[in-house]
């Protein structure tokens, strides 16, 4: 992809497991691609690492590694010296060469889970610096995040445009919203909007309750879609869903409510 500076927007999606968080990120990417809002950088920051499958990318199959694996190789298995070349430069070059899948409309990286015990100060600083440089090349960065936000300020960024919290119909999910919003403030993440999105199991009757009790804007509900389940079971990319897919249509409406429409 062409490497030029852009006014990048960073969108982070969080939520408890099973809410449809990762499929939402994939369908959000499909929406941006179809309205010509690319290039995109998709970041899988969830230890479950499901985003690649949802967008049809198997890093191992294409000969790429997660950033965590590259960090271990660069700073531990290869001696860990930082003399001569700054850590951020070393890991950035390796991410470009060995960790990033480059596609026609999006690039993809995954943080992975292979972290070592002890202080993460050096690798975290290197990774954060590298990603801050990488993200300047894109129009949007879409991050599939774990349930919480604690890691963002440490590993990725402290500046976010929009946070989408995907809900399921449970007290734990509602409690999660309050906790995530509090943590975002505590770790000093600078965000513009904190939005609520109903997962595919979320009852439409709960929309008003969610918005009134949680005090955040409710953008809409992701529609249940058998085609999504069929694609996931078959290992097919959700980017290949037809444009009239109920789930995709609902995500387009959600993004419209968030202000992301074709100009």
Secondary structure, DSSP 8 states (H G I E B T S, - for coil): --------EEEEEEE-TTSSHHHHHHHHHHHHHHTT---EEEEE-STT--HHHHTT--TTTTT---HHHHHHIIIIIT----SSS-HHHHHHHHIIIII-EE-SSEEEEE--S---SS--HHHHHHHHHHHHHHGGG-SEEEEE--SSSHHIIIII-SEEEEEEEEE-SSHHHHHHHHHHHHHHHHTT-EEEEEEEEE-TT--GGGHHHHHHHH-SEEEEE----HHHHHHHHHT--GGGS-TT-HHHHHHHHHHHHTT----
